């Protein structure tokens, strides 16, 4: 056996490598699972993927975001241009805000999904959401950090603490399912069936051998499905007309508006998902851009939910309000844009116009974080004491490189 060589993806350290051998004999007793699992290795691997993909790559993307926001926030305070700190420039503040806001949002989603795995779940859809969005946002954070550092980030050497991260960013975009495939085919393609209260049951009934009993159960289930769709249409219209302001939602005065916005967009998503499946059927998977936009809505609703949960799990601290507001405006803005683009490209133009009246009777409400909110978040990541509570434990990369700030464990309440 020849074991020991490793792949070299873009110059980064990698644990995987090719194994080869000549006249190798493997007893059947050595097979994982024994002879009964012969030929089922790929199935076993896929069953493990939803767990591993929920932890490994989301942690890599989040670690990249937290590391780059730390070093870039501090660098922008000490580096001056025209005798003015970089952090004072509004263009730099935009990049710093995306670094800090993304780091907090990504960490919230990572923790929520890891907790689901701890509880014994195998969240295949959530793992696809996290793998795509957290690695993409991690790559975005590395790019923003390089922009702020300028020439310091492109000259390789012992003083460059960003170059290797930039060089290796495409690796976690590619492994465990290419991101372009995950977004266009997997997230909504799996989520539409697994998350829908009726579709999976209807598909199971369609394949049952007892046709008479299956037909009877299917008719009852179909009536519930129709009622569900009508209820979603009514909820979407009522909530978007502003009547949802009177509904009871949890949270404080800061988060209650975001809970209502989340309910409003969730109702719109359920409505559009049902109509898309009804009109396109199996063709929906082949309409990849429509499927991708529906997946974007589902993904950003989950990210927003994770941010709200973390904020309330920490007893709604005031110092996290700018980060919560940024995360919610970012997620809800992306979700609304995906809904808008979906309606603009809906295959049936008549239905598209009618659905737009239900979903956007007064137009879009969330367009992303404001300039003022960006400035508040940028100021947070430039202050060591402000970011210490939510960046308790950064990867050891800061400790290994003496030219980056080394953070010792702090005595403040753990929030990450």
PADRENGU-105902 format. One record per residue (C-alpha): x negated, y, z; residue number from 1; residue in three letters; chain. Coordinates in Angstrom, 3 decimals, padded with zeros to 6 digits, always signed. Layout:
          X          Y          Z     k     r   c
          X          Y          Z   NUM   ALA   A
...
//
This chain:
          X          Y          Z     k     r   c
   +000.000   +000.000   +000.000     1   UNK   A
   -001.130   +003.507   -000.840     2   UNK   A
   +000.331   +005.872   +001.768     3   UNK   A
   -000.955   +009.273   +002.805     4   UNK   A
   -000.760   +011.612   -000.160     5   UNK   A
   +001.628   +014.523   +000.187     6   UNK   A
   +003.421   +016.795   -002.224     7   UNK   A
   +002.171   +020.383   -002.457     8   UNK   A
   +005.215   +022.594   -003.154     9   UNK   A
   +003.946   +026.099   -003.908    10   UNK   A
   +000.979   +025.594   -001.615    11   UNK   A
   +003.071   +024.977   +001.504    12   UNK   A
   +002.594   +022.159   +004.000    13   UNK   A
   +005.049   +019.352   +003.310    14   UNK   A
   +005.764   +016.077   +005.089    15   UNK   A
   +006.963   +014.113   +002.046    16   UNK   A
   +004.754   +012.358   -000.458    17   UNK   A
   +004.573   +009.442   -002.892    18   UNK   A
   +004.112   +005.883   -001.648    19   UNK   A
   +002.985   +003.114   -003.974    20   UNK   A
   +001.831   -000.467   -003.765    21   UNK   A
   +000.987   -003.609   -005.710    22   UNK   A
   +002.497   -007.042   -005.089    23   UNK   A
   +004.368   -005.700   -002.074    24   UNK   A
   +006.666   -008.196   -000.350    25   UNK   A
   +009.429   -006.909   +001.938    26   UNK   A
   +011.343   -009.562   +003.919    27   UNK   A
   +015.118   -009.159   +003.888    28   UNK   A
   +015.049   -008.870   +007.673    29   UNK   A
   +013.098   -005.631   +007.283    30   UNK   A
   +015.963   -003.922   +005.432    31   UNK   A
   +017.698   -001.190   +007.412    32   UNK   A
   +021.059   -002.651   +008.354    33   UNK   A
   +020.078   -006.149   +007.298    34   UNK   A
   +021.166   -008.030   +004.191    35   UNK   A
   +024.712   -006.643   +004.432    36   UNK   A
   +023.420   -003.174   +003.552    37   UNK   A
   +021.399   -004.319   +000.547    38   UNK   A
   +021.852   -001.805   -002.275    39   UNK   A
   +023.579   +000.732   -000.023    40   UNK   A
   +020.574   +002.861   +000.823    41   UNK   A
   +021.811   +005.904   -001.079    42   UNK   A
   +025.173   +005.754   +000.693    43   UNK   A
   +023.408   +005.542   +004.059    44   UNK   A
   +021.236   +008.502   +003.134    45   UNK   A
   +024.237   +010.609   +002.112    46   UNK   A
   +026.012   +009.771   +005.369    47   UNK   A
   +023.056   +011.243   +007.251    48   UNK   A
   +022.764   +014.298   +005.016    49   UNK   A
   +025.675   +016.212   +006.544    50   UNK   A
   +024.002   +016.043   +009.955    51   UNK   A
   +020.439   +016.807   +008.900    52   UNK   A
   +021.453   +019.538   +006.480    53   UNK   A
   +023.414   +021.246   +009.268    54   UNK   A
   +020.239   +021.666   +011.309    55   UNK   A
   +016.977   +021.668   +009.360    56   UNK   A
   +017.297   +024.154   +006.514    57   UNK   A
   +019.672   +026.540   +008.341    58   UNK   A
   +017.037   +026.694   +011.089    59   UNK   A
   +014.324   +027.440   +008.512    60   UNK   A
   +016.362   +030.239   +006.925    61   UNK   A
   +017.311   +031.709   +010.291    62   UNK   A
   +013.736   +031.500   +011.523    63   UNK   A
   +012.583   +033.403   +008.444    64   UNK   A
   +015.199   +036.093   +009.058    65   UNK   A
   +014.340   +036.481   +012.745    66   UNK   A
   +010.600   +036.553   +012.122    67   UNK   A
   +010.777   +039.084   +009.276    68   UNK   A
   +013.192   +041.337   +011.158    69   UNK   A
   +010.872   +041.323   +014.173    70   UNK   A
   +007.639   +042.161   +012.383    71   UNK   A
   +009.249   +044.553   +009.881    72   UNK   A
   +011.139   +046.488   +012.545    73   UNK   A
   +007.926   +047.020   +014.510    74   UNK   A
   +005.868   +047.760   +011.402    75   UNK   A
   +008.338   +050.429   +010.261    76   UNK   A
   +007.895   +052.201   +013.606    77   UNK   A
   +004.104   +052.450   +013.479    78   UNK   A
   +003.502   +052.826   +009.718    79   UNK   A
   +003.846   +056.423   +008.539    80   UNK   A
   +004.343   +058.023   +005.154    81   UNK   A
   +004.004   +061.819   +004.843    82   UNK   A
   +003.430   +061.843   +008.637    83   UNK   A
   +006.906   +060.359   +009.145    84   UNK   A
   +007.538   +056.792   +010.413    85   UNK   A
   +008.948   +054.494   +007.753    86   UNK   A
   +011.925   +053.752   +010.002    87   UNK   A
   +013.076   +057.363   +009.612    88   UNK   A
   +013.677   +056.981   +005.855    89   UNK   A
   +017.241   +056.038   +004.934    90   UNK   A
   +016.074   +053.703   +002.189    91   UNK   A
   +013.979   +051.775   +004.711    92   UNK   A
   +016.892   +051.780   +007.157    93   UNK   A
   +019.012   +049.974   +004.578    94   UNK   A
   +016.446   +047.167   +004.357    95   UNK   A
   +015.970   +047.052   +008.145    96   UNK   A
   +019.725   +046.827   +008.676    97   UNK   A
   +020.002   +043.871   +006.334    98   UNK   A
   +017.134   +042.189   +008.150    99   UNK   A
   +018.579   +042.630   +011.634   100   UNK   A
   +022.213   +042.109   +010.701   101   UNK   A
   +021.491   +038.986   +008.694   102   UNK   A
   +019.321   +037.540   +011.464   103   UNK   A
   +022.121   +037.879   +014.017   104   UNK   A
   +024.845   +036.635   +011.666   105   UNK   A
   +022.781   +033.658   +010.528   106   UNK   A
   +021.860   +032.695   +014.072   107   UNK   A
   +025.531   +032.812   +015.078   108   UNK   A
   +026.516   +030.433   +012.274   109   UNK   A
   +023.549   +028.160   +012.978   110   UNK   A
   +024.450   +027.812   +016.648   111   UNK   A
   +028.132   +027.151   +015.985   112   UNK   A
   +027.416   +024.390   +013.473   113   UNK   A
   +024.688   +022.803   +015.580   114   UNK   A
   +027.179   +022.685   +018.442   115   UNK   A
   +029.600   +020.778   +016.199   116   UNK   A
   +026.864   +018.235   +015.494   117   UNK   A
   +026.174   +017.960   +019.235   118   UNK   A
   +029.849   +017.098   +019.719   119   UNK   A
   +029.519   +014.178   +017.318   120   UNK   A
   +030.944   +015.775   +014.170   121   UNK   A
   +029.523   +015.247   +010.673   122   UNK   A
   +030.435   +018.575   +009.048   123   UNK   A
   +029.700   +017.939   +005.382   124   UNK   A
   +031.424   +021.115   +004.143   125   UNK   A
   +029.945   +023.327   +006.852   126   UNK   A
   +026.494   +021.888   +006.223   127   UNK   A
   +026.802   +022.857   +002.548   128   UNK   A
   +027.952   +026.354   +003.527   129   UNK   A
   +025.041   +026.837   +005.903   130   UNK   A
   +022.471   +025.317   +003.590   131   UNK   A
   +023.428   +027.688   +000.782   132   UNK   A
   +024.125   +030.933   +002.613   133   UNK   A
   +021.447   +030.765   +005.294   134   UNK   A
   +018.669   +029.858   +002.885   135   UNK   A
   +019.787   +032.549   +000.432   136   UNK   A
   +019.925   +035.144   +003.189   137   UNK   A
   +016.565   +033.945   +004.468   138   UNK   A
   +015.093   +034.532   +001.029   139   UNK   A
   +016.738   +037.963   +000.945   140   UNK   A
   +015.190   +038.857   +004.304   141   UNK   A
   +011.728   +037.852   +003.127   142   UNK   A
   +012.212   +040.004   +000.032   143   UNK   A
   +013.268   +043.041   +002.096   144   UNK   A
   +010.313   +042.548   +004.436   145   UNK   A
   +007.937   +042.483   +001.471   146   UNK   A
   +009.502   +045.678   +000.113   147   UNK   A
   +008.982   +047.513   +003.403   148   UNK   A
   +005.415   +046.259   +003.906   149   UNK   A
   +004.410   +047.189   +000.364   150   UNK   A
   +000.764   +046.520   -000.434   151   UNK   A
   +000.156   +044.930   +002.960   152   UNK   A
   +002.393   +042.043   +001.929   153   UNK   A
   +000.853   +041.204   -001.436   154   UNK   A
   -002.869   +040.968   -000.654   155   UNK   A
   -003.498   +037.481   +000.710   156   UNK   A
   -005.809   +037.157   +003.690   157   UNK   A
   -005.866   +036.760   +007.469   158   UNK   A
   -003.983   +040.041   +007.979   159   UNK   A
   -001.087   +039.056   +005.714   160   UNK   A
   +001.629   +037.421   +007.806   161   UNK   A
   +004.306   +037.543   +005.066   162   UNK   A
   +002.605   +036.229   +001.939   163   UNK   A
   +003.050   +032.520   +002.652   164   UNK   A
   +006.703   +033.030   +003.578   165   UNK   A
   +007.287   +034.793   +000.266   166   UNK   A
   +005.421   +032.092   -001.610   167   UNK   A
   +007.408   +029.280   +000.003   168   UNK   A
   +010.869   +030.867   -000.138   169   UNK   A
   +012.028   +028.906   -003.238   170   UNK   A
   +011.311   +025.612   -001.480   171   UNK   A
   +014.213   +025.697   +000.956   172   UNK   A
   +016.444   +027.035   -001.823   173   UNK   A
   +015.782   +023.878   -003.829   174   UNK   A
   +015.541   +020.935   -001.429   175   UNK   A
   +018.542   +018.980   -000.069   176   UNK   A
   +020.769   +020.098   -002.915   177   UNK   A
   +019.973   +023.006   -005.220   178   UNK   A
   +021.798   +026.146   -004.122   179   UNK   A
   +023.288   +026.856   -007.520   180   UNK   A
   +024.885   +023.401   -007.453   181   UNK   A
   +026.057   +023.755   -003.854   182   UNK   A
   +027.849   +027.026   -004.533   183   UNK   A
   +029.481   +026.138   -007.838   184   UNK   A
   +030.519   +022.550   -007.155   185   UNK   A
   +030.166   +021.424   -003.566   186   UNK   A
   +031.469   +024.022   -001.109   187   UNK   A
   +034.997   +024.486   -002.430   188   UNK   A
   +035.029   +021.208   -004.332   189   UNK   A
   +034.720   +019.328   -001.039   190   UNK   A
   +036.327   +021.928   +001.190   191   UNK   A
   +039.533   +022.183   -000.845   192   UNK   A
   +040.270   +018.520   -000.226   193   UNK   A
   +038.845   +017.987   +003.245   194   UNK   A
   +040.147   +021.207   +004.800   195   UNK   A
   +043.621   +021.239   +003.236   196   UNK   A
   +046.377   +019.943   +005.547   197   UNK   A
   +048.147   +017.989   +002.775   198   UNK   A
   +045.995   +017.378   -000.317   199   UNK   A
   +043.852   +014.591   +001.149   200   UNK   A
   +046.936   +012.753   +002.421   201   UNK   A
   +048.659   +013.160   -000.960   202   UNK   A
   +045.661   +011.689   -002.743   203   UNK   A
   +045.619   +008.733   -000.353   204   UNK   A
   +049.324   +008.070   -000.977   205   UNK   A
   +048.785   +008.181   -004.738   206   UNK   A
   +046.464   +005.187   -004.478   207   UNK   A
   +048.588   +003.072   -002.130   208   UNK   A
   +049.772   -000.292   -003.445   209   UNK   A
   +053.253   -000.113   -001.884   210   UNK   A
   +054.661   +002.346   -004.435   211   UNK   A
   +058.165   +002.646   -002.948   212   UNK   A
   +056.944   +003.457   +000.546   213   UNK   A
   +054.228   +005.718   -000.850   214   UNK   A
   +056.757   +007.625   -002.980   215   UNK   A
   +059.030   +008.169   -000.002   216   UNK   A
   +056.194   +009.486   +002.145   217   UNK   A
   +054.844   +011.556   -000.749   218   UNK   A
   +058.190   +013.313   -001.257   219   UNK   A
   +058.333   +014.281   +002.406   220   UNK   A
   +054.724   +015.455   +002.307   221   UNK   A
   +055.310   +017.433   -000.884   222   UNK   A
   +058.167   +019.343   +000.735   223   UNK   A
   +055.861   +020.271   +003.604   224   UNK   A
   +053.211   +021.324   +001.088   225   UNK   A
   +055.679   +023.589   -000.728   226   UNK   A
   +056.778   +025.095   +002.572   227   UNK   A
   +053.129   +025.668   +003.464   228   UNK   A
   +052.530   +027.513   +000.173   229   UNK   A
   +055.641   +029.684   +000.590   230   UNK   A
   +054.625   +030.472   +004.159   231   UNK   A
   +051.155   +031.511   +002.994   232   UNK   A
   +052.626   +033.806   +000.343   233   UNK   A
   +054.898   +035.459   +002.905   234   UNK   A
   +052.095   +035.765   +005.463   235   UNK   A
   +049.757   +037.270   +002.883   236   UNK   A
   +052.274   +039.946   +001.896   237   UNK   A
   +053.306   +040.763   +005.463   238   UNK   A
   +049.746   +040.975   +006.767   239   UNK   A
   +048.518   +043.068   +003.842   240   UNK   A
   +051.407   +045.503   +004.222   241   UNK   A
   +050.055   +046.285   +007.672   242   UNK   A
   +052.706   +044.500   +009.715   243   UNK   A
   +050.023   +042.195   +011.090   244   UNK   A
   +048.961   +045.085   +013.324   245   UNK   A
   +051.682   +044.013   +015.742   246   UNK   A
   +050.560   +040.385   +016.024   247   UNK   A
   +048.839   +039.232   +019.193   248   UNK   A
   +045.156   +038.460   +018.709   249   UNK   A
   +042.381   +037.714   +021.217   250   UNK   A
   +039.409   +039.939   +021.884   251   UNK   A
   +038.712   +043.483   +022.989   252   UNK   A
   +039.435   +046.757   +021.244   253   UNK   A
   +036.320   +046.338   +019.089   254   UNK   A
   +037.019   +042.821   +017.837   255   UNK   A
   +040.817   +042.751   +017.604   256   UNK   A
   +040.828   +044.569   +014.280   257   UNK   A
   +038.386   +042.037   +012.893   258   UNK   A
   +040.541   +039.140   +014.107   259   UNK   A
   +043.480   +040.633   +012.203   260   UNK   A
   +041.364   +041.142   +009.086   261   UNK   A
   +040.220   +037.536   +009.345   262   UNK   A
   +043.827   +036.321   +009.588   263   UNK   A
   +044.762   +038.448   +006.587   264   UNK   A
   +041.981   +037.104   +004.393   265   UNK   A
   +042.510   +033.510   +005.560   266   UNK   A
   +046.160   +033.684   +004.479   267   UNK   A
   +045.133   +035.103   +001.093   268   UNK   A
   +042.533   +032.377   +000.647   269   UNK   A
   +045.043   +029.618   +001.452   270   UNK   A
   +047.485   +031.113   -001.057   271   UNK   A
   +044.939   +031.409   -003.877   272   UNK   A
   +043.470   +027.972   -003.209   273   UNK   A
   +046.915   +026.362   -003.463   274   UNK   A
   +047.811   +028.220   -006.651   275   UNK   A
   +044.448   +027.441   -008.222   276   UNK   A
   +044.794   +023.728   -007.510   277   UNK   A
   +048.397   +023.743   -008.712   278   UNK   A
   +047.675   +025.491   -012.013   279   UNK   A
   +044.302   +023.943   -012.846   280   UNK   A
   +044.402   +020.565   -011.108   281   UNK   A
   +041.286   +018.524   -011.791   282   UNK   A
   +040.023   +021.186   -014.199   283   UNK   A
   +039.287   +023.473   -011.246   284   UNK   A
   +036.005   +021.686   -010.575   285   UNK   A
   +034.963   +022.312   -014.166   286   UNK   A
   +035.855   +025.996   -013.824   287   UNK   A
   +032.718   +026.429   -011.771   288   UNK   A
   +032.790   +030.195   -011.398   289   UNK   A
   +036.342   +030.158   -010.055   290   UNK   A
   +035.417   +027.335   -007.694   291   UNK   A
   +032.310   +029.265   -006.609   292   UNK   A
   +034.342   +032.369   -005.735   293   UNK   A
   +036.825   +030.347   -003.712   294   UNK   A
   +033.840   +028.778   -001.971   295   UNK   A
   +032.436   +032.244   -001.273   296   UNK   A
   +035.666   +033.253   +000.460   297   UNK   A
   +035.679   +030.087   +002.554   298   UNK   A
   +032.006   +030.548   +003.437   299   UNK   A
   +032.239   +034.160   +004.518   300   UNK   A
   +035.350   +033.505   +006.575   301   UNK   A
   +033.344   +030.878   +008.436   302   UNK   A
   +030.372   +033.220   +008.923   303   UNK   A
   +032.690   +035.931   +010.241   304   UNK   A
   +034.335   +033.453   +012.617   305   UNK   A
   +030.916   +032.425   +013.927   306   UNK   A
   +029.992   +036.059   +014.606   307   UNK   A
   +033.222   +036.689   +016.517   308   UNK   A
   +032.799   +033.518   +018.553   309   UNK   A
   +029.259   +034.391   +019.572   310   UNK   A
   +030.251   +037.924   +020.538   311   UNK   A
   +032.999   +036.637   +022.830   312   UNK   A
   +030.943   +033.768   +024.206   313   UNK   A
   +028.543   +036.444   +025.470   314   UNK   A
   +031.414   +038.359   +027.167   315   UNK   A
   +031.526   +041.095   +024.500   316   UNK   A
   +028.390   +043.062   +025.479   317   UNK   A
   +028.301   +046.655   +024.336   318   UNK   A
   +024.760   +046.455   +022.950   319   UNK   A
   +025.898   +043.845   +020.397   320   UNK   A
   +028.738   +045.934   +018.988   321   UNK   A
   +026.737   +047.398   +016.081   322   UNK   A
   +025.510   +043.917   +015.145   323   UNK   A
   +029.034   +042.483   +015.342   324   UNK   A
   +030.427   +045.336   +013.258   325   UNK   A
   +027.690   +044.902   +010.647   326   UNK   A
   +028.191   +041.134   +010.474   327   UNK   A
   +031.963   +041.458   +010.116   328   UNK   A
   +031.862   +044.223   +007.509   329   UNK   A
   +029.241   +042.265   +005.572   330   UNK   A
   +031.232   +039.009   +005.639   331   UNK   A
   +034.663   +040.531   +005.054   332   UNK   A
   +033.280   +042.739   +002.280   333   UNK   A
   +031.789   +039.760   +000.444   334   UNK   A
   +034.987   +037.781   +000.958   335   UNK   A
   +037.181   +040.560   -000.445   336   UNK   A
   +034.899   +041.015   -003.426   337   UNK   A
   +035.150   +037.293   -004.181   338   UNK   A
   +038.958   +037.497   -003.944   339   UNK   A
   +038.964   +040.526   -006.241   340   UNK   A
   +036.748   +038.825   -008.832   341   UNK   A
   +038.831   +035.648   -008.636   342   UNK   A
   +042.027   +037.556   -009.378   343   UNK   A
   +040.346   +039.485   -012.209   344   UNK   A
   +039.317   +036.202   -013.845   345   UNK   A
   +042.374   +034.104   -012.988   346   UNK   A
   +043.215   +031.856   -015.974   347   UNK   A
   +046.898   +032.797   -015.986   348   UNK   A
   +046.972   +036.582   -016.265   349   UNK   A
   +050.634   +036.869   -015.255   350   UNK   A
   +050.056   +034.900   -012.068   351   UNK   A
   +046.840   +036.829   -011.510   352   UNK   A
   +048.667   +040.167   -011.537   353   UNK   A
   +051.450   +038.883   -009.276   354   UNK   A
   +048.970   +037.447   -006.804   355   UNK   A
   +047.010   +040.712   -006.757   356   UNK   A
   +050.138   +042.510   -005.565   357   UNK   A
   +050.356   +040.077   -002.650   358   UNK   A
   +046.655   +040.081   -001.785   359   UNK   A
   +045.724   +043.728   -002.436   360   UNK   A
   +048.910   +045.836   -002.277   361   UNK   A
   +046.827   +048.866   -001.234   362   UNK   A
   +043.492   +047.836   -002.725   363   UNK   A
   +040.405   +046.527   -000.971   364   UNK   A
   +039.823   +047.435   +002.664   365   UNK   A
   +036.275   +046.196   +003.289   366   UNK   A
   +033.388   +047.183   +001.048   367   UNK   A
   +030.465   +046.348   +003.318   368   UNK   A
   +028.568   +048.111   +006.115   369   UNK   A
   +028.512   +051.910   +006.028   370   UNK   A
   +025.344   +054.011   +005.977   371   UNK   A
   +025.914   +055.011   +009.604   372   UNK   A
   +026.288   +051.381   +010.668   373   UNK   A
   +023.111   +050.493   +008.774   374   UNK   A
   +021.256   +053.232   +010.662   375   UNK   A
   +022.485   +051.912   +014.033   376   UNK   A
   +021.370   +048.348   +013.287   377   UNK   A
   +018.036   +049.574   +011.907   378   UNK   A
   +017.434   +051.464   +015.152   379   UNK   A
   +018.126   +048.301   +017.155   380   UNK   A
   +015.483   +046.147   +015.489   381   UNK   A
   +012.922   +048.903   +015.894   382   UNK   A
   +013.207   +048.821   +019.694   383   UNK   A
   +011.546   +045.906   +021.450   384   UNK   A
   +013.793   +046.025   +024.511   385   UNK   A
   +016.898   +046.193   +022.358   386   UNK   A
   +016.139   +043.084   +020.328   387   UNK   A
   +014.617   +041.007   +023.127   388   UNK   A
   +017.969   +039.694   +024.475   389   UNK   A
   +019.023   +038.211   +021.126   390   UNK   A
   +015.556   +037.115   +019.974   391   UNK   A
   +014.556   +035.190   +023.052   392   UNK   A
   +012.606   +032.423   +021.342   393   UNK   A
   +010.992   +033.121   +018.001   394   UNK   A
   +009.026   +030.432   +016.178   395   UNK   A
   +005.443   +029.992   +017.277   396   UNK   A
   +004.269   +031.670   +014.069   397   UNK   A
   +004.028   +034.952   +015.970   398   UNK   A
   +001.821   +033.351   +018.585   399   UNK   A
   -000.433   +031.627   +016.061   400   UNK   A
   -001.192   +034.890   +014.287   401   UNK   A
   -002.786   +037.435   +016.643   402   UNK   A
   -001.963   +040.208   +014.186   403   UNK   A
   +001.774   +039.822   +014.742   404   UNK   A
   +003.596   +040.734   +017.899   405   UNK   A
   +003.613   +037.886   +020.400   406   UNK   A
   +006.793   +037.601   +022.435   407   UNK   A
   +006.658   +036.059   +025.903   408   UNK   A
   +009.814   +034.444   +027.330   409   UNK   A
   +011.899   +037.178   +028.894   410   UNK   A
   +014.027   +037.098   +032.032   411   UNK   A
   +017.093   +038.609   +030.374   412   UNK   A
   +020.211   +036.471   +029.812   413   UNK   A
   +019.753   +033.964   +027.000   414   UNK   A
   +021.877   +034.937   +024.018   415   UNK   A
   +020.343   +033.046   +021.109   416   UNK   A
//
